């Protein structure tokens, strides 16, 4: 099978393809984006059918929580999420970077947010009108994709476009931590240690 048939949706990251990826996302299609950790699979949370397509692509139950990407902490605050002092200290120390903060959503629940340290994805986020949901760009149970080609092969035919920015330099998914009144609870280990988080959160 020719490359044009197998990998036609993989495009080198450029201002034009970044805008196209944003347009596809707004239209409810799935896109693959690079980050400094692993490649991510993203969807518009309010586009009809987009979340169902993402769950079908991943092959997992729809009850599993999804984090959202943001260009900066101000974009998170604009959604109505409040960052308490400990969360603000963590954001200042580790964003942009490989930390997903799970924060109170104001309605009794929790929601995860991350500001990625990758120029392509930050530019893509600034083209959007919403904070997209994101998960690692691989089928559930498979290793995270470290290249656009790995992500595309794993998730075809569900993905519309993959922005290729070369191999992901980190190779390990972000640390996920929940900020509570009692401190920081690490929900998934990653590049940032529990000790580092606790030290910064405590001020």
C-alpha positions in Angstrom: 0.0 0.0 0.0 1.4 3.4 -1.0 2.2 6.0 1.6 -0.5 8.3 0.2 -3.1 5.7 1.1 -1.8 4.8 4.5 -0.5 8.0 5.9 -2.2 10.7 3.8 -3.5 12.4 7.0 -0.1 13.1 8.4 1.0 16.7 7.6 4.2 18.6 8.7 3.3 21.2 11.3 3.2 24.7 9.7 1.0 27.7 10.3 -1.4 26.5 7.5 -1.7 23.0 8.8 -2.1 24.2 12.3 -5.1 26.3 11.2 -6.4 23.3 9.3 -6.1 21.1 12.4 -8.1 23.7 14.4 -10.8 23.8 11.7 -11.1 20.0 11.7 -11.3 20.0 15.5 -14.1 22.7 15.5 -15.9 20.6 12.9 -16.0 17.6 15.4 -13.2 15.6 13.8 -10.3 14.0 15.7 -6.8 15.4 15.4 -3.4 14.2 16.6 -1.2 16.8 18.1 2.4 16.7 19.4 3.4 17.5 22.9 6.7 17.5 24.8 5.7 14.1 26.4 3.8 11.9 23.9 1.5 12.6 20.9 -2.1 13.4 21.9 -5.5 12.7 20.4 -7.8 15.7 20.7 -11.4 16.5 20.2 -13.7 19.5 20.6 -15.8 18.8 23.8 -18.9 20.5 22.4 -19.0 19.3 18.8 -21.7 16.8 18.2 -20.4 13.2 18.2 -16.8 14.2 18.8 -16.4 12.6 22.3 -18.1 9.4 21.1 -15.6 9.3 18.2 -12.7 9.8 20.5 -13.8 7.0 22.8 -14.4 4.7 19.8 -10.9 5.5 18.6 -9.4 4.7 22.0 -11.5 1.6 22.4 -12.4 2.3 26.0 -15.3 3.0 28.2 -16.8 6.5 28.0 -16.8 6.9 31.7 -13.1 7.5 31.9 -12.2 11.1 32.5 -10.4 13.2 29.9 -8.1 16.1 30.5 -8.3 19.4 28.6 -5.4 21.3 27.0 -5.0 25.1 27.5 -2.6 27.7 26.1 -2.1 29.2 29.6 -3.6 29.4 33.1 -5.7 32.4 32.0 -7.5 30.3 29.5 -8.4 27.9 32.3 -9.7 30.6 34.5 -11.8 31.9 31.6 -13.9 28.7 31.9 -14.8 29.5 35.5 -12.3 27.1 37.1 -10.7 28.6 40.2 -7.0 28.0 40.9 -6.4 28.0 44.6 -3.0 29.2 45.9 -1.3 25.8 45.8 -2.5 25.2 42.3 -1.3 28.6 41.2 2.2 27.8 42.6 2.2 24.5 40.8 1.1 26.2 37.5 3.8 28.9 37.9 6.5 26.3 38.5 5.5 23.5 36.0 3.5 25.1 33.2 4.0 24.9 30.4 5.2 21.4 31.0 4.3 17.7 31.7 1.9 18.2 34.6 -1.9 17.7 34.5 -3.6 19.4 37.4 -6.9 18.0 38.5 -9.0 20.9 39.9 -12.4 21.3 41.4 -14.9 22.2 38.7 -17.2 24.2 41.1 -20.0 21.7 40.7 -18.8 19.0 43.1 -16.6 17.3 40.5 -13.1 17.4 39.2 -11.5 18.3 35.8 -7.9 17.9 34.6 -6.0 20.6 32.7 -2.6 20.8 31.2 -0.6 23.5 29.4 1.8 21.7 27.1 5.3 22.8 26.5 5.3 22.5 22.7 5.1 25.4 20.2 3.0 23.6 17.7 0.3 22.6 20.1 0.3 26.0 21.8 -0.2 27.7 18.4 -3.0 25.2 17.6 -4.7 25.9 21.0 -4.7 29.7 20.2 -6.6 29.0 17.0 -9.4 27.3 18.9 -12.5 28.8 20.7 -12.5 26.1 23.5 -10.2 24.0 25.6 -10.1 20.6 23.7 -10.2 17.3 25.5 -7.1 15.2 25.0 -5.8 11.7 25.7 -2.7 9.8 24.5 -2.8 9.0 20.8 -3.0 5.2 21.0 -5.5 2.5 21.5 -6.3 1.7 25.1 -3.7 -0.7 26.5 -1.1 0.1 23.9 2.1 2.1 24.5 1.8 5.9 23.9 2.6 7.1 20.4 5.9 8.9 20.2 5.6 9.9 16.5 2.7 11.0 14.3 3.0 7.9 12.2 2.7 5.6 15.3 -0.4 7.6 16.3 -1.9 7.5 12.8 -1.4 3.7 12.4 -2.9 3.0 15.8 -6.0 5.2 15.4 -6.9 5.0 11.7 -9.6 5.3 10.5 -10.9 7.5 13.3 -8.5 10.4 12.9 -8.9 13.2 10.4 -5.4 14.8 10.6 -2.1 14.4 12.4 0.3 17.3 12.9 3.8 15.9 12.6 6.5 17.7 14.6 9.0 14.9 14.8 9.5 12.4 17.6 8.1 13.4 21.0 11.1 14.2 23.1 9.8 13.2 26.5 8.4 9.8 25.8 6.5 9.6 29.0 2.9 10.8 29.7 2.5 13.7 32.1 2.3 13.5 35.8 -1.4 13.8 36.9 -2.0 15.4 40.3 -5.1 16.4 42.2 -4.9 19.5 44.4 -6.9 19.3 47.6 -7.1 21.2 50.8 -4.8 18.5 52.3 -2.1 18.9 49.6 -1.3 17.2 46.3 -2.3 13.6 45.5 -0.5 12.1 42.6 -2.9 10.1 40.4 -0.4 9.1 37.8 3.3 9.1 38.1 5.2 10.9 35.4 8.2 13.2 34.7 7.5 15.4 37.8 7.9 13.6 41.1 5.5 13.7 44.1 8.3 15.2 46.1 8.7 18.1 43.7 5.0 18.8 43.6 4.7 18.7 47.4 7.6 21.1 47.9 6.1 23.7 45.4 2.5 23.3 46.6 3.5 23.9 50.2 5.2 27.2 49.2 
